[in-house]
Structures are given as structure tokens and as C-alpha cells.
Amino acid sequence: MSTIPHTDVHRPQSDEERAAALRALLEADPPPMITQSIAAFRRDLPDLLKKHRGQWVAYHGDERIGFGRRQTPLYQECLRRGLARDEFIVTLVEPGVFDPDEEIEIAFGDV
């Protein structure tokens, strides 16, 4: 498991430090509840696409919190329930979301 490097918040980071921190974050294992939430979303995606394509959905583990036309009210509902940010996901209902074979391209600027 990777760890995210500690940085001094009072000192501005160089481009190299920011890139290293982002790489460490991308390589880190996701929190268990996020992993469970993504698995539930993937499991439900075929049915979600039939009824809720283009809407936002929130999951806390296997629990589907709700749907919305905007993501902000779903974040607010999760936080109102006392969930920590690493305990839920809010995502758009679209094909390919959280597809394990999907490549993600990250630009690091001039680094």
C-alpha cells in the first residue's frame, strides 16, 4: 500500500512535489467503503442506465443513498447523514464509469 507524502502546508510546493503527491494519491489503495461503493455501483449499473442515465447517484457501501440532477444535493445528504468523505461516492450514471479497463490520462503540466 502506498502512502501519501507529508508536506508542509506553510511552504508552497514545487511542480515536482505536487506531481509526486498526485502520483502517490493515484497509486494508493482506495478506502474500503469507497471500494464497496464502486462495486455496488458497477453491479447496479445496467439497471441504473435503463432508468437513471444522465443523473447523479450516491452510494455508501451497498446502500444507494439517492439520485439527483445535480451532485451537490447528494454530497450534502451524505454529509448530513454524518458520512465521512471517504465513505461514499457520488457519480454520474453513464456507461463506462468506474470501468476497470478504462485508462485514465492525467496531465502533470510541465513536470
PESULBEL-V203742 format. One record per pair of residues at least 12 apart in sequence whose ideal C-beta (glycine too) atoms are under 10 Angstrom apart, sorted by the first residue. I is the first residue (numbers start at 0). J is the second residue. Records with the same first field share a line. If there is no record, write none. Layout:
I = J ; J
This chain:
0 = 26 ; 27 ; 28
1 = 22 ; 23 ; 24 ; 25 ; 26 ; 27 ; 28
2 = 23 ; 26 ; 27
3 = 19 ; 20 ; 21 ; 22 ; 23 ; 24 ; 26 ; 27
4 = 16 ; 19 ; 20 ; 22 ; 23 ; 24
5 = 20
6 = 19 ; 20
13 = 110
14 = 107 ; 108 ; 109 ; 110
15 = 107 ; 110
16 = 110
17 = 107 ; 108 ; 110
18 = 105 ; 107 ; 108 ; 109 ; 110
19 = 107 ; 110
21 = 105 ; 107 ; 110
22 = 105 ; 107 ; 110
25 = 103 ; 105
29 = 85 ; 88
30 = 83 ; 84 ; 85 ; 86
31 = 60 ; 85 ; 86
32 = 58 ; 59 ; 60 ; 82 ; 83 ; 85 ; 86 ; 87 ; 88
33 = 58 ; 59 ; 60 ; 84 ; 85 ; 86 ; 87 ; 88
34 = 60 ; 88
35 = 58 ; 59 ; 60 ; 61 ; 62 ; 86 ; 88
36 = 57 ; 58 ; 59 ; 60 ; 61 ; 62 ; 63 ; 64 ; 86 ; 87 ; 88 ; 89 ; 90 ; 97
37 = 58 ; 88 ; 90 ; 96 ; 97 ; 99
38 = 58 ; 60 ; 61 ; 97
39 = 58 ; 59 ; 60 ; 61 ; 62 ; 63 ; 88
40 = 56 ; 57 ; 58 ; 63 ; 88 ; 90 ; 92 ; 96 ; 97
41 = 96 ; 97 ; 98 ; 99
42 = 61
43 = 56 ; 58 ; 61 ; 63 ; 92
44 = 56 ; 90 ; 92 ; 93 ; 94 ; 95 ; 96 ; 97 ; 98
45 = 94
46 = 92
47 = 63 ; 66 ; 90 ; 92 ; 93 ; 96
48 = 92 ; 93 ; 94 ; 96
49 = 92
50 = 66 ; 92
51 = 66 ; 67 ; 91 ; 92
52 = 91 ; 92 ; 93 ; 94
53 = 68 ; 91 ; 92 ; 93
54 = 66 ; 67 ; 68 ; 69 ; 70 ; 73 ; 91 ; 92 ; 93
55 = 67 ; 68 ; 69 ; 70 ; 71 ; 72 ; 73 ; 74 ; 89 ; 90 ; 91 ; 92
56 = 70 ; 73 ; 88 ; 89 ; 90 ; 91 ; 92 ; 96
57 = 70 ; 72 ; 73 ; 74 ; 75 ; 76 ; 77 ; 80 ; 82 ; 87 ; 88 ; 89 ; 90
58 = 73 ; 77 ; 86 ; 87 ; 88 ; 89 ; 90
59 = 77 ; 80 ; 82 ; 86 ; 87 ; 88
60 = 82 ; 86 ; 87 ; 88
62 = 80 ; 87
64 = 76 ; 77 ; 80 ; 82 ; 87 ; 88 ; 89
65 = 77 ; 89
66 = 92
67 = 89
69 = 89
70 = 89 ; 90 ; 91
71 = 89
72 = 89
73 = 87 ; 88 ; 89 ; 90
74 = 87 ; 89
76 = 89
77 = 89
